[in-house]
Each structure stands twice: as structure tokens, then as C-alpha cells.
Amino acid sequence: MWAVHKGSILSLVAALCLAWPAAAGEADEAELEILVATIEANKKALVAVSLDLEDAEARAFWPVYDRYEGDLSSVNDRFVQLIEDYTANFAMMSDEKAGQIVEDFLAIERERAEVREKYLEPFSKALPGRKVARFYQIENKMQAIFRYELARSIPVIEQ
């Protein structure tokens, strides 16, 4: 029963992540904010089910997780802005603009890695090593789902 529940939550998070890029082009800003909040809420549920935390672990983990997500939210906001910038300039992108977008993308990726590294120690203090590894695996899987859909939906710059 636990595996079915976990699978259902993963399916819901995946569906919401997959719906985001399509909705981002069609929805107004308020709808997009609601969708992102829904994804974040379901992501937390997936993490909770997947980690199966003891009470003491949960008390130590969730405050760290909330700070982690807060730090990641500014990185994610910059990433969304970058995608919006890319799509707004796609049709008539200059070499200079393309170079700036690549530089911004790499800076965002470095910042994302820095946040993840910054929280390794606090997560390791809150949880045993195997649960920390599992948490980062879950993060990577959700990021892979999201990235796959972005790769599928965002066109490549033509020559």
C-alpha cells in the first residue's frame, strides 16, 4: 500500500511538472503561481512519503528542508525568468543575447549546486546518511522529469 501511495504522489508531481511548461505560455501570472505552489506542496508530500521519517527525524529535517526550498525558490525564480527571456527573444536572438543567456544559465546552475551543497551538512545532521542520499536522489529524479519536459518543449536555436 505504501508503494502505491508513493507512486501516486510521484505521478501527481510528475504530471504537474510536465504541465508547467505548457501552462507557463498560456496561463497568466496568478495561474502560474498557483501551479508552482501546487507542485511545491506535492513535492513536499513526495519527499515525506519517500523518506518515511521517524518523529525525531521529521522534527530535525523539515525546518532544514523549508530553508533549503526557500533558498532554491530564488534560484528557480531566476530560471523561470531566464526561460521567459529566451522565449521572448527566440525568434530574433542575436549572438550577444544568446551568449548572455548561456552565461546566465550557467550562473543559475552553479547557484543551484551551491544551495544543494550548502544543505548537505544540515541534512546530514538531521538524518542518517542513507536517508540523505535518498533525499538527493528524489531531488535529482524530480529535476530530471522537469528538465526532460523543458528540453522537449523549448526549441533549439536555429543556425
C-alpha positions in Angstrom: 0.0 0.0 0.0 2.8 2.4 0.8 4.4 1.8 -2.7 1.1 2.6 -4.4 0.7 5.8 -2.4 4.2 6.8 -3.1 3.7 6.0 -6.8 0.5 8.1 -6.9 2.2 11.1 -5.4 5.2 10.7 -7.8 2.7 10.5 -10.7 0.9 13.6 -9.5 4.2 15.6 -9.1 5.4 14.4 -12.5 2.1 15.4 -14.1 2.2 18.8 -12.5 5.9 19.3 -13.6 5.1 18.2 -17.1 2.1 20.5 -17.3 4.1 23.5 -16.1 5.9 24.5 -19.3 2.8 24.3 -21.4 0.8 26.2 -18.8 3.5 28.8 -18.5 2.9 30.0 -22.0 -0.9 30.0 -21.7 -1.6 31.0 -18.1 -1.5 34.4 -16.6 0.9 35.1 -13.7 -1.6 34.2 -11.0 -2.4 30.8 -12.5 1.3 30.1 -12.9 1.9 31.0 -9.2 -0.9 28.6 -8.2 0.5 25.8 -10.3 4.0 26.3 -8.9 2.6 26.3 -5.3 0.7 23.1 -6.1 3.9 21.5 -7.4 5.8 22.6 -4.3 3.2 21.2 -2.0 3.1 17.9 -3.7 6.9 17.8 -3.9 6.9 18.0 -0.1 4.4 15.2 0.1 6.5 13.0 -2.1 9.6 13.7 0.0 7.7 12.9 3.2 6.4 9.6 1.8 9.7 8.6 0.3 11.8 9.3 3.3 9.4 7.7 5.8 10.8 9.8 8.7 10.7 8.9 12.3 9.2 11.6 14.5 12.6 12.8 15.8 14.0 12.8 12.2 10.9 14.8 11.0 11.4 17.4 13.7 15.0 17.9 12.7 14.5 17.6 8.9 11.5 19.7 8.0 12.9 23.1 9.2 16.1 22.4 7.2 14.0 21.4 4.2 11.9 24.5 4.4 15.0 26.7 4.5 16.5 24.7 1.6 13.4 25.1 -0.5 13.3 28.9 0.3 16.9 29.2 -0.9 16.1 27.2 -4.0 13.0 29.2 -4.8 15.1 32.3 -5.7 17.2 30.2 -8.0 14.1 28.7 -9.5 12.6 32.1 -10.0 15.7 33.2 -11.9 15.5 30.1 -14.0 11.8 30.9 -14.9 12.8 34.4 -15.8 15.6 33.1 -18.0 13.2 30.8 -19.8 10.8 33.7 -20.3 13.7 35.8 -21.6 14.8 33.0 -24.0 11.2 32.5 -25.4 10.7 36.3 -25.8 13.9 36.6 -27.8 13.9 33.3 -29.6 12.7 34.4 -33.0 15.3 37.2 -33.4 18.1 36.2 -31.0 21.4 37.9 -31.6 24.7 36.3 -30.9 25.2 38.6 -27.9 21.8 37.8 -26.4 22.4 34.0 -26.9 25.8 34.4 -25.2 24.2 36.2 -22.2 21.5 33.6 -21.9 24.2 30.8 -21.7 26.2 32.8 -19.1 23.0 33.4 -17.0 22.0 29.7 -17.3 25.5 28.5 -16.1 25.4 31.0 -13.2 22.0 29.7 -12.2 23.2 26.1 -12.4 26.2 27.0 -10.2 23.9 28.7 -7.7 21.6 25.6 -7.6 24.6 23.4 -7.0 25.9 25.7 -4.2 22.5 25.6 -2.5 22.4 21.8 -2.6 26.0 21.6 -1.3 25.3 24.2 1.4 22.5 22.0 2.8 24.3 18.7 2.7 25.7 19.2 6.2 22.5 20.3 7.8 20.6 17.4 6.2 23.3 15.1 7.4 22.9 16.3 11.0 19.1 15.7 10.7 19.1 12.3 9.0 21.2 9.2 8.6 23.4 9.0 5.5 21.1 6.7 3.6 18.1 9.0 4.0 20.2 12.0 3.0 21.3 10.1 -0.1 17.7 9.1 -0.8 16.5 12.7 -0.4 19.1 13.9 -3.0 18.1 11.1 -5.3 14.5 12.1 -5.1 15.5 15.7 -5.8 17.5 14.6 -8.8 14.6 12.5 -10.2 12.1 15.3 -9.9 14.6 17.7 -11.5 15.2 15.2 -14.3 11.4 15.0 -15.0 11.2 18.8 -15.1 14.3 19.1 -17.3 13.1 16.5 -19.7 9.8 18.4 -20.3 11.7 21.6 -20.7 14.0 20.0 -23.2 11.1 18.6 -25.1 9.1 21.8 -25.2 11.7 24.6 -25.7 13.0 24.8 -29.2 16.7 24.8 -30.0 18.2 27.9 -31.6 18.5 27.5 -35.3 21.7 28.1 -37.1 
